[in-house]
Amino acid sequence: MRDARPDDEKALVDELRAGGKLYRAIFDASPAGITIVTLEGLRFLDVNPALCRMVGYAREELLAKTIPEITHPGDAELDSRAVARRNEGDGSPLDYEKRLVHKDGHPVWVRLYSIPLEFAAGRPTIILGVVLDITREKLSEQESRESRLRLDLVARSSRIGMWDWSIQTGDLKVDEIWADMLGYTLGELEPVDVRTFFDALHPDDLKVSREALDDHLQGSTEFYECQLRFRHKGGSWIWILARGKVFERDEVGNPVRMLGTHMDITHLKQVELRNQEFDRQFLQTQKLESLGVLAGGIAHDFNNILTVIQGHADLASTLIPEHSPGRNSLRQITSAVRQAGDLCAQMLAYSGRGNFLIEPIDLNALLGDIQQLLRTSISKKTQLEFDLQGPVGRFRGDATQVRQVILNLVLNASEAMEETGGRIVVGAGTREFSRSELDTDFHAETLEPGVFTFLRVVDEGPGMDEQTRERAFEPFFTTRFTGRGLGLSAVLGIVRSHRGALRLETEPGRGAAFTLIFPVLNEEKTEAEDLSLPVSGSVNSPMTLLLVEDESMVLDLAAGMLERLGVSTIPAADGRRAMAAYREHRDRIDGVLLDLTMPVMDGEETFMELRRLDPRLPIVICSGYSEKEVERRFFGKGLTGFLSKPYSLASLRDVLLPAVRNTGEGRKG
C-alpha cells in the first residue's frame, strides 16, 4: 500500500474504477453495499448502487453526505470507537453492527466490514467498507425475543404440580395436578416412590435428569432444573419443566428432603420447535434464492460466450467449402454450443427465469403418457406404483418441463434404491391447502390458500440425514460418486416458475417423499399459449442497425454477422454511447438490437429513452435471460421482438431482420 495525500483521493478512486472490467463488475453488480471513505471526516469517496438502494439515496446525494449524517444517533459511538482504533494505527479488519438511517427516516440495520486501503505516515487514511443489510435478521431476533417473553408469561400462568421427595426412604408425594398432567388420578399413582418418577421418563432424558439431580444434591447448584419428557397414560410424551430444591438436611449436612414443581410445557416446546423449523426453512430459502440469482447471472454471462462461439462457427461455415473436412468440426462446435445452451436453460430454470410453452395440464393424463417411459428408465430392482386419486384439477404450466420434473424425481428415487431395491409410489390429486399448511409445510407465504393439484413421489430408499437434506437443492450437489446436471435444483426452479411450491420429507432409513403443489385453474383454457414473440419476414433492401452491447467480442461478432447479411451497423458499447450515436445518426438508423444487461445505462433505461425520442423505432431486446422474463419487464412498453443468446447467423436473418423490417415499414416515409 502507498501513502496517500488528500489531493490523491479522487485519483485513487479513478484508479480503482479504471482498474478493469472485473473491478467494475464487482463494484457495480455486487448485492452487498461497497463504499470507499476517508478516515478524516468519514466522507464518501465512492459508493456502489447496492448501498444507494440500501439507504434510499441517489449516488450524487450520498456522495454529498458523510457517514455520521446517515448513521443512527444511538450508534454514533460505534463509529467513534472504530475511528479511534484506526487512528491508533490498527490496520486490522473491523467487523461490527450498527444502524443507518434511510432517506425516508426508518432505521436500516447493517453489518459493516472495513479494511484500510491507503496509509499516510503509517496510519490508515482511506478505508474500503462492505455493508450487508441485516434488517430482516434483526427484526427476526426481536420477534424471537418477544415470542420467548410471551411464552414465559404463558408458562407462569400454567398449572403447576407439586412434589415432595423423602430422599432417604425414596417416598414421593405428589398432588392431583401432577398426576393429572400424566393422565392419571391421584389414587392410580399411589403408592409413589422415586422409581415411579424415573420409570415414566423418556429414556433419552434419564441421564440428563440424574446428572442434574446429583449436582444439586452435592451442592453444586442452587436449584435442580430440567426439561424432561414423561410418558402420558395415553402413550404420548409430554414435556415437563421440573424444578426442585433441597430444603432439609441431617445433622451432618446430608440432604434429607426435597420439594419441587412440575409444569406442563408441551405446548411451549411445540412452539419452540416450530420456530426452529421456521428459522431453518427461512435460512434455506435465503440460500436458495441467492443461489438462484447466482445461477441466473452465470447463465447470462455464459450465453455471451456461447454467442461468440456460435457466431464465429456460422461465419466460418460461410467461408469453408461444402465438402471441406473442417465442416464436420464446425458441426461439432455447433452441437456443443447447443448442449451448453441447454445447461444454461437449466440454470435459468433454477433461477426462476425459464422459458415455457404455457398450457393447461392434467396431471393424471401426463402421468399416463409417461408411465411406460418411467418403467423402462428405472432399475429392475425397483417397483413403480401409481396412486391417482380420480380427476384432478388442471394447472397452467409447460408440459415438457413438468415431465422432466417427474422423470428427475423418479430416477433419483430409483438410484437411491439401486442396491437395496424397493417401491416408488407416484401419486396425484387435488385438495385444499390452508394458510398454515402453506406457511409451515411448504414455506410458501406468497401463495394464497385454496385448491391445489399435488404430485407426490415417495420411495423406500435410505433417506437423507439433516446435512444432506439442507444441501439437496443446491446446483450440482449429489451424494453419489458421480453426478451431473442441476438435479433437484432444476426441479425446484421449475416448480417455482410455475407458481408452485415443494416439500421434502425424509429421515435416515425411512425413505424420502417429495410433494409438489400447483394452483388449480379457475377457468380452464383448451388452447396452448405460446409466450414467444413470433416474427417472420425477409429483408431485400439496405438496412442500418444500432448495435448496443457491452461485451466487445459479442459486439464485434454481431457487426460482422450482420455485415455478412448486407446490413450496416453502428456499434455502441453501452446505453449512454447508444443514445449519443442515435442522436447523431437517427436519420440512418432503421432499428436497434439492444443488450439487456449493461453498466452505465442498462438496456431497460436505454429502451425507455429511445422510445421517448421515437415511439415507432423498432427495438429488439437481446439477452441470455428467457423471453418470458423479458416480456414481463417490457409488457405494454412497445417491445418489437426478442433475440435469445446464444444466437446464430440464421437467427439474425430469420428473426431480427424481419422484426425490424416489418415494424419499421413506413416509419421514415
C-alpha positions in Angstrom: 0.0 0.0 0.0 1.3 3.5 -0.8 1.0 6.7 1.3 -1.9 8.9 0.3 -2.3 12.7 0.4 -5.8 14.3 0.5 -5.4 15.5 -3.1 -4.8 11.9 -4.1 -8.3 10.8 -3.1 -10.0 11.4 -6.4 -7.0 9.9 -8.2 -7.3 6.7 -6.1 -11.0 6.3 -6.9 -10.4 6.9 -10.6 -7.5 4.4 -10.5 -9.7 1.8 -8.9 -12.6 2.4 -11.3 -10.3 2.2 -14.2 -8.7 -0.9 -12.9 -10.6 -3.1 -15.3 -13.8 -4.8 -16.0 -13.6 -7.2 -13.1 -13.4 -4.3 -10.5 -16.3 -2.5 -12.3 -18.5 -5.6 -12.4 -17.8 -6.5 -8.7 -18.3 -2.9 -7.5 -21.5 -2.1 -9.6 -23.2 -5.6 -9.6 -22.4 -6.7 -6.0 -25.6 -7.3 -4.0 -23.7 -6.0 -0.9 -23.1 -2.3 -0.4 -19.5 -1.2 -1.1 -18.0 2.2 -0.2 -14.7 4.0 -0.1 -14.4 6.6 2.6 -11.7 8.9 4.1 -11.0 8.4 7.7 -10.7 12.2 8.1 -14.3 13.3 8.4 -15.7 9.9 7.3 -16.5 11.4 3.8 -17.7 9.1 1.0 -15.4 8.9 -2.0 -17.3 6.3 -3.9 -20.5 4.2 -3.3 -22.0 1.4 -5.4 -25.7 1.0 -6.4 -26.4 -1.6 -3.7 -25.5 0.9 -1.0 -27.6 3.6 -2.6 -30.6 1.3 -2.7 -30.0 0.2 0.9 -30.4 3.8 2.2 -32.6 5.3 -0.5 -30.3 7.9 -1.8 -29.1 8.6 -5.4 -25.3 8.2 -5.8 -24.8 12.0 -6.0 -26.9 12.6 -2.9 -24.9 10.0 -0.9 -21.5 11.3 -2.1 -22.5 14.7 -0.7 -23.0 13.2 2.8 -20.8 11.8 5.5 -21.1 8.6 7.4 -22.2 10.3 10.6 -25.0 12.1 8.7 -26.7 8.7 7.7 -25.8 6.9 11.0 -28.5 6.4 13.7 -27.7 8.7 16.6 -27.8 5.8 19.0 -24.9 4.1 17.2 -22.6 7.1 16.6 -20.3 5.9 19.4 -19.6 2.7 17.4 -18.1 4.7 14.6 -16.2 6.9 17.0 -14.6 3.8 18.5 -13.8 2.4 15.1 -12.1 5.7 14.1 -10.1 5.7 17.3 -8.8 2.2 16.6 -7.8 3.3 13.1 -6.1 6.4 14.4 -4.1 4.2 16.8 -2.6 2.7 13.7 -4.5 -0.6 13.9 -4.7 -1.8 10.3 -6.7 -5.0 11.1 -10.2 -5.5 9.6 -13.1 -4.2 11.6 -16.5 -6.0 11.8 -19.4 -4.6 13.7 -23.2 -4.0 13.5 -24.9 -0.6 13.5 -27.9 1.2 12.3 -28.1 3.6 9.3 -31.0 5.9 8.6 -32.8 5.5 5.4 -33.7 8.6 3.4 -37.4 8.2 4.4 -36.3 8.1 8.1 -36.6 4.4 9.0 -33.6 2.6 10.5 -31.6 0.1 8.4 -29.5 -2.5 10.4 -26.2 -3.3 8.7 -23.1 -5.3 9.3 -20.0 -3.4 8.4 -16.7 -4.9 7.4 -13.9 -2.4 6.8 -10.2 -2.6 5.9 -7.6 0.2 5.2 -6.8 0.8 1.5 -4.2 3.6 1.9 -1.8 4.8 4.6 -0.1 8.1 5.3 2.7 8.4 7.9 1.9 4.8 8.9 -1.7 5.4 9.7 -4.8 4.5 7.6 -6.4 7.3 5.6 -8.7 5.7 3.1 -11.0 2.8 4.1 -12.9 0.2 2.0 -16.2 -0.9 3.5 -18.5 -3.7 2.7 -22.0 -3.2 4.0 -24.6 -6.1 4.4 -28.3 -5.3 5.1 -29.3 -7.4 8.2 -32.5 -5.6 9.0 -34.6 -8.8 8.4 -32.4 -10.8 10.7 -32.6 -8.1 13.4 -36.4 -8.0 13.2 -36.5 -11.7 13.4 -34.3 -11.6 16.5 -36.7 -9.1 18.1 -39.7 -11.2 17.2 -38.0 -14.2 18.7 -37.3 -12.3 22.0 -40.9 -11.1 22.1 -42.1 -14.7 21.4 -40.0 -16.0 24.2 -41.4 -13.4 26.6 -44.9 -14.3 25.6 -44.1 -18.0 26.1 -42.7 -17.2 29.6 -45.9 -15.3 30.5 -47.9 -18.3 29.4 -45.7 -20.6 31.4 -46.1 -18.5 34.6 -49.9 -18.7 34.2 -49.9 -22.5 33.6 -50.9 -25.1 36.2 -48.0 -26.2 38.4 -47.9 -29.6 40.1 -46.1 -30.1 43.4 -43.9 -33.0 44.6 -42.3 -33.8 47.9 -39.4 -36.4 47.9 -38.1 -38.1 51.0 -34.5 -38.8 49.8 -33.7 -41.4 52.5 -36.8 -43.6 52.0 -37.5 -42.8 48.3 -41.1 -41.9 49.0 -42.5 -39.4 46.6 -45.7 -37.4 47.4 -47.4 -35.7 44.5 -50.6 -33.6 44.2 -53.6 -34.1 41.9 -52.3 -31.5 39.3 -49.0 -33.5 39.0 -51.0 -36.7 38.4 -53.4 -35.1 36.0 -50.6 -33.9 33.8 -49.8 -37.5 33.2 -53.4 -38.5 32.6 -53.9 -40.3 36.0 -55.9 -39.8 39.1 -54.0 -39.4 42.3 -55.3 -42.8 43.5 -53.9 -44.6 40.4 -50.4 -43.4 41.3 -50.3 -44.3 45.0 -48.1 -45.5 46.4 -45.5 -43.4 44.6 -41.7 -43.6 45.0 -38.8 -42.1 43.1 -38.7 -45.2 40.8 -42.1 -44.2 39.5 -40.6 -40.8 38.6 -37.7 -42.4 36.6 -39.9 -45.1 35.1 -42.1 -42.5 33.4 -39.1 -40.6 32.0 -38.1 -40.8 28.3 -35.0 -43.0 28.0 -33.1 -40.2 26.3 -33.7 -37.9 29.3 -32.7 -40.2 32.1 -29.0 -39.3 32.1 -29.7 -35.6 32.0 -32.1 -35.8 34.9 -29.8 -37.9 37.1 -26.8 -35.7 36.4 -28.7 -32.5 37.3 -30.2 -34.2 40.4 -26.7 -35.4 41.6 -25.2 -31.9 41.0 -27.9 -30.4 43.2 -27.7 -33.0 46.0 -23.9 -32.5 46.1 -24.4 -28.8 46.5 -23.0 -27.8 43.0 -26.2 -26.0 42.0 -28.7 -23.9 43.9 -31.7 -25.5 42.2 -32.5 -28.7 40.4 -34.0 -27.8 37.0 -34.6 -29.9 33.9 -36.8 -30.0 30.8 -37.9 -33.7 30.6 -40.3 -35.9 28.6 -42.8 -38.0 30.6 -44.9 -40.7 29.2 -48.6 -39.8 29.4 -51.1 -42.5 30.3 -52.4 -42.4 26.8 -48.9 -43.4 25.5 -47.7 -40.0 24.2 -44.8 -38.0 25.5 -45.4 -34.6 27.3 -42.7 -32.1 28.1 -42.4 -31.1 31.8 -40.3 -28.4 33.3 -39.1 -29.9 36.6 -37.7 -27.7 39.3 -36.7 -28.6 42.9 -34.6 -27.7 45.9 -33.3 -29.5 49.0 -34.9 -27.8 52.0 -34.0 -30.2 54.8 -30.6 -31.8 55.7 -29.5 -34.0 58.6 -27.0 -33.0 61.3 -24.0 -33.8 59.1 -25.4 -31.9 56.1 -26.7 -34.8 54.0 -29.9 -34.0 52.1 -33.0 -35.5 53.6 -35.9 -33.9 51.9 -36.5 -32.1 48.6 -39.5 -30.1 47.4 -40.2 -29.3 43.7 -42.7 -28.4 41.0 -43.7 -29.8 37.6 -45.1 -27.6 34.9 -46.5 -28.9 31.5 -44.6 -27.1 28.8 -45.6 -29.3 25.9 -47.3 -26.5 24.0 -44.3 -24.2 24.6 -41.9 -26.8 23.3 -44.0 -27.4 20.2 -44.0 -23.6 19.5 -40.2 -23.6 20.1 -39.7 -26.5 17.7 -41.9 -24.8 15.1 -39.9 -21.6 15.4 -36.7 -23.5 15.0 -38.1 -25.2 11.9 -39.3 -21.9 10.5 -35.8 -20.3 11.1 -34.2 -23.3 9.3 -36.6 -23.0 6.4 -36.1 -19.2 6.2 -32.3 -19.6 6.1 -32.7 -22.4 3.5 -34.9 -20.2 1.4 -32.5 -17.3 1.6 -29.7 -19.6 0.5 -31.7 -21.0 -2.4 -32.7 -17.5 -3.6 -29.1 -16.4 -3.5 -28.0 -19.5 -5.5 -30.8 -18.7 -8.0 -29.5 -15.2 -8.5 -26.0 -16.6 -9.0 -27.2 -19.3 -11.4 -29.1 -16.7 -13.5 -26.1 -14.4 -13.6 -23.7 -17.2 -14.7 -26.2 -18.4 -17.4 -26.4 -14.8 -18.7 -22.6 -14.4 -19.0 -22.1 -17.9 -20.3 -24.6 -17.2 -23.0 -22.5 -14.3 -24.2 -19.5 -16.6 -24.6 -21.7 -19.2 -26.4 -22.9 -16.4 -28.7 -19.4 -15.7 -29.8 -18.6 -19.3 -30.4 -21.8 -20.0 -32.3 -21.5 -16.8 -34.4 -17.9 -17.4 -35.4 -18.7 -21.0 -36.3 -21.5 -19.7 -38.5 -19.3 -17.2 -40.2 -16.6 -19.8 -40.7 -19.1 -22.1 -42.3 -19.8 -19.5 -45.0 -16.1 -19.4 -45.8 -15.3 -23.1 -45.9 -16.3 -25.2 -49.0 -19.2 -27.6 -48.5 -17.1 -30.8 -48.8 -14.2 -29.5 -46.6 -13.2 -31.7 -43.6 -13.4 -28.6 -41.5 -17.2 -28.6 -41.9 -17.5 -31.6 -39.5 -15.6 -29.7 -36.9 -17.9 -26.8 -37.2 -20.9 -29.1 -36.8 -19.4 -30.5 -33.6 -18.8 -27.0 -32.3 -22.5 -26.1 -33.0 -23.6 -29.3 -31.3 -21.5 -28.5 -28.2 -22.9 -24.9 -28.1 -26.4 -26.4 -28.3 -25.7 -28.7 -25.3 -24.1 -25.8 -23.3 -27.2 -23.7 -24.1 -29.4 -26.5 -22.7 -27.4 -26.3 -19.5 -27.9 -22.5 -19.4 -31.6 -23.2 -19.8 -31.5 -25.4 -16.7 -29.7 -22.7 -14.8 -32.3 -20.2 -15.8 -35.0 -22.6 -14.7 -33.3 -22.9 -11.3 -33.3 -19.1 -11.1 -37.0 -19.0 -11.9 -36.4 -17.4 -15.4 -37.1 -20.4 -17.6 -38.8 -20.1 -20.9 -42.0 -22.1 -21.1 -44.9 -23.0 -23.5 -47.8 -22.5 -21.2 -50.9 -24.6 -21.4 -53.5 -26.3 -19.0 -52.0 -29.5 -17.7 -54.0 -32.6 -16.5 -51.5 -34.3 -14.2 -53.2 -37.7 -14.4 -53.1 -37.6 -18.2 -49.5 -36.5 -18.1 -48.5 -39.4 -15.8 -50.4 -41.8 -18.1 -48.4 -40.6 -21.1 -45.1 -41.2 -19.4 -45.8 -44.4 -17.4 -44.1 -46.7 -19.8 -41.1 -44.3 -20.1 -40.7 -44.3 -16.3 -41.0 -48.1 -16.0 -38.3 -48.6 -18.6 -36.0 -46.0 -17.1 -35.7 -47.2 -13.5 -33.8 -50.1 -12.0 -35.1 -53.6 -12.3 -35.0 -53.9 -8.5 -37.5 -51.0 -8.2 -41.2 -51.4 -8.2 -43.2 -48.4 -9.6 -46.7 -47.9 -8.4 -49.3 -45.1 -9.2 -51.9 -43.7 -6.8 -54.0 -41.4 -9.0 -57.0 -40.0 -7.0 -59.7 -39.6 -9.6 -60.0 -36.5 -11.7 -57.5 -33.7 -10.8 -57.8 -30.0 -11.3 -55.7 -28.7 -14.2 -53.0 -26.1 -13.7 -51.1 -23.8 -16.1 -47.6 -24.9 -17.0 -45.1 -26.3 -19.5 -45.8 -30.0 -20.0 -42.3 -30.7 -21.1 -40.8 -29.1 -18.0 -43.3 -30.9 -15.7 -42.4 -34.3 -17.4 -38.8 -33.6 -16.7 -39.6 -32.9 -13.1 -41.4 -36.2 -12.7 -38.7 -38.1 -14.5 -36.0 -36.5 -12.4 -37.7 -37.3 -9.1 -38.4 -40.9 -10.1 -34.9 -41.6 -11.4 -33.4 -40.0 -8.2 -35.6 -42.4 -6.1 -34.6 -45.4 -8.2 -30.9 -44.6 -8.0 -31.2 -44.2 -4.2 -32.5 -47.8 -4.0 -30.1 -49.2 -6.6 -28.6 -51.6 -4.1 -31.5 -52.5 -1.8 -34.5 -52.2 -4.2 -37.9 -51.1 -3.0 -41.1 -49.3 -4.1 -41.7 -45.9 -5.6 -45.2 -44.6 -5.4 -46.2 -41.7 -7.6 -49.5 -40.1 -6.6 -51.6 -37.2 -7.8 -54.7 -35.5 -6.6 -56.5 -32.2 -5.8 -57.2 -30.8 -2.4 -57.5 -27.6 -0.5 -54.4 -26.3 1.4 -54.8 -23.9 4.4 -52.7 -20.9 5.2 -50.9 -22.7 8.0 -50.1 -25.7 5.7 -48.6 -23.4 3.0 -46.6 -21.5 5.6 -45.4 -24.4 7.8 -45.1 -27.3 5.4 -44.2 -25.6 2.1 -42.8 -22.2 3.4 -44.9 -20.6 0.7 -46.1 -17.4 2.2 -46.6 -15.8 -1.2 -49.2 -18.4 -2.3 -52.8 -17.8 -1.4 -54.7 -20.7 0.4 -57.1 -22.6 -1.8 -57.3 -25.6 -4.1 -54.1 -27.1 -5.5 -53.2 -30.0 -7.6 -50.5 -32.1 -5.9 -47.9 -34.5 -7.2 -46.3 -36.9 -4.6 -43.3 -39.2 -5.2 -42.5 -41.5 -2.2 -39.6 -44.0 -2.1 -38.4 -46.6 0.3 -34.8 -45.7 0.0 -32.2 -44.9 2.6 -33.5 -41.3 3.1 -31.4 -38.3 3.9 -29.7 -37.0 7.0 -30.1 -33.4 8.0 -26.9 -32.2 6.4 -27.8 -33.9 3.0 -31.4 -32.5 3.2 -30.0 -29.0 3.7 -27.9 -29.2 0.5 -30.3 -31.3 -1.6 -31.4 -28.4 -3.8 -28.0 -26.9 -4.4 -26.9 -26.9 -8.1 -24.8 -29.9 -9.0 -25.0 -31.4 -5.5 -25.0 -35.2 -5.4 -24.3 -37.9 -2.8 -23.2 -40.4 -5.5 -19.7 -40.8 -6.6 -20.5 -39.2 -9.9 -23.3 -36.8 -10.8 -24.3 -34.4 -13.5 -26.7 -31.6 -14.2 -28.5 -29.3 -11.8 -30.6 -32.2 -10.3 -33.1 -31.2 -7.7 -32.2 -27.6 -8.0 -33.7 -27.6 -11.5 -36.8 -29.3 -10.1 -37.1 -26.5 -7.5 -36.6 -23.8 -10.2 -39.2 -25.3 -12.5 -41.7 -25.6 -9.6 -41.2 -22.0 -8.6 -41.5 -20.8 -12.2 -45.0 -22.5 -12.3 -46.1 -20.5 -9.2 -45.9 -23.8 -7.2 -44.2 -25.0 -4.0 -42.3 -28.1 -2.9 -41.9 -30.0 0.3 -39.3 -32.7 1.1 -39.9 -35.1 4.0 -37.1 -37.5 4.8 -35.2 -39.2 7.6 -32.3 -41.7 7.5 -33.6 -45.2 6.9 -37.1 -44.0 6.2 -37.0 -43.0 2.6 -38.0 -39.7 1.0 -41.3 -38.1 0.0 -41.5 -35.1 -2.4 -44.8 -33.2 -2.5 -45.3 -30.6 -5.3 -48.3 -28.3 -5.4 -49.6 -26.1 -8.2 -52.6 -23.7 -8.0 -55.6 -25.1 -9.9 -57.0 -23.1 -12.8 -60.2 -21.2 -12.1 -61.2 -21.3 -15.8 -59.7 -23.9 -18.0 -58.4 -22.9 -21.4 -58.1 -25.5 -24.2 -55.6 -23.7 -26.4 -51.9 -23.6 -25.6 -50.5 -20.2 -25.1 -47.1 -19.7 -26.6 -45.3 -16.9 -24.9 -42.8 -16.4 -27.8 -42.8 -13.3 -30.0 -43.5 -14.8 -33.4 -41.8 -12.8 -36.2 -41.3 -13.7 -39.8 -40.3 -11.9 -43.0 -37.3 -11.3 -45.2 -35.1 -8.3 -46.0 -34.2 -7.4 -49.5 -33.3 -3.7 -49.1 -30.4 -1.9 -47.4 -30.7 -1.6 -43.6 -28.7 0.1 -40.8 -28.9 -1.1 -37.2 -27.7 0.4 -34.0 -25.9 -2.4 -32.1 -25.8 -1.9 -28.3 -23.7 -4.5 -26.4 -21.1 -4.1 -23.6 -19.2 -7.3 -24.4 -16.7 -6.3 -27.0 -16.4 -9.8 -28.5 -20.2 -10.1 -28.9 -20.4 -6.6 -30.3 -17.7 -7.2 -33.0 -19.2 -10.6 -33.8 -22.8 -9.2 -34.3 -21.4 -6.5 -36.5 -19.5 -9.0 -38.6 -22.5 -11.3 -38.9 -24.9 -8.5 -39.9 -22.4 -7.2 -42.4 -22.3 -10.7 -43.9 -26.1 -10.4 -44.3 -25.7 -7.0 -46.0 -26.7 -4.9 -43.0 -24.7 -1.8 -42.0 -24.2 -1.3 -38.3 -23.4 1.5 -35.8 -21.8 -0.1 -32.7 -22.2 1.2 -29.1 -20.6 -0.3 -26.0 -23.2 0.9 -23.5 -26.5 2.7 -23.3 -25.1 6.2 -22.9 -23.0 5.8 -26.1 -26.0 4.3 -27.8 -28.0 7.5 -27.1 -25.2 9.7 -28.4 -25.0 7.6 -31.6 -28.7 7.6 -32.1 -28.9 11.4 -31.8 -26.1 11.7 -34.3 -27.3 9.1 -36.9 -31.1 8.8 -36.2 -32.0 9.5 -39.9 -29.9 6.5 -40.9 -31.0 4.0 -38.2 -33.7 1.6 -39.2 -33.7 -0.3 -35.9 -31.9 -1.3 -32.7 -30.5 -4.6 -31.3 -30.2 -3.8 -27.6 -28.5 -5.9 -24.9 -30.4 -6.0 -21.7 -27.7 -6.1 -19.0 -25.1 -3.4 -19.3 -23.2 -1.0 -17.0 -23.5 2.8 -17.0 -27.1 2.7 -18.5 -28.8 -0.6 -18.8 -31.0 -2.0 -21.5 -34.3 -1.0 -19.9 -33.2 2.6 -19.3 -31.9 2.8 -22.9 -35.1 1.3 -24.3 -37.3 3.9 -22.5 -35.1 6.8 -23.6 -35.2 5.6 -27.2 -39.0 5.1 -27.1 -39.3 8.7 -25.8 -37.3 10.0 -28.8 -39.1 7.8 -31.4 -42.2 5.8 -30.3 -42.1 3.9 -33.7 -38.4 2.9 -33.7 -38.1 -1.0 -34.0 -36.2 -2.2 -30.9 -35.3 -5.9 -30.4 -34.0 -6.9 -27.0 -31.2 -9.4 -26.9 -30.5 -11.4 -23.7 -29.4 -14.7 -22.2 -32.5 -14.5 -19.9 -35.7 -16.1 -21.1 -38.2 -14.5 -23.4 -40.8 -14.8 -20.6 -38.7 -12.7 -18.2 -38.1 -10.1 -20.9 -41.8 -9.9 -21.8 -42.7 -9.4 -18.2 -40.3 -6.5 -17.8 -41.3 -4.8 -21.1 -45.1 -5.6 -21.1 -47.0 -2.7 -22.6 -43.9 -0.7 -23.5 -43.8 -1.4 -27.2 -41.2 -4.2 -27.4 -40.6 -5.1 -31.1 -39.0 -8.5 -30.6 -36.7 -10.7 -28.6 -33.5 -12.4 -29.7 -32.2 -15.1 -27.4 -28.5 -15.7 -26.7 -26.6 -17.6 -27.9 -27.9 -16.6 -31.4 -26.7 -17.8 -34.8 -26.4 -16.2 -38.3 -29.8 -17.9 -39.1 -31.4 -16.2 -36.0 -30.2 -12.8 -37.2 -31.5 -13.5 -40.7 -34.9 -15.1 -39.8 -35.8 -13.3 -36.5 -34.0 -10.0 -36.1 -34.1 -8.5 -39.6 -37.8 -9.3 -40.3 -38.8 -7.9 -37.0 -37.1 -4.6 -37.8 -38.3 -4.5 -41.3 -41.9 -5.4 -40.6 -42.2 -3.0 -37.6 -40.3 -0.1 -39.3 -42.2 -0.1 -42.6 -43.4 3.4 -43.3 -41.6 4.9 -40.3 -39.4 7.2 -42.3 -41.9 7.7 -45.2 
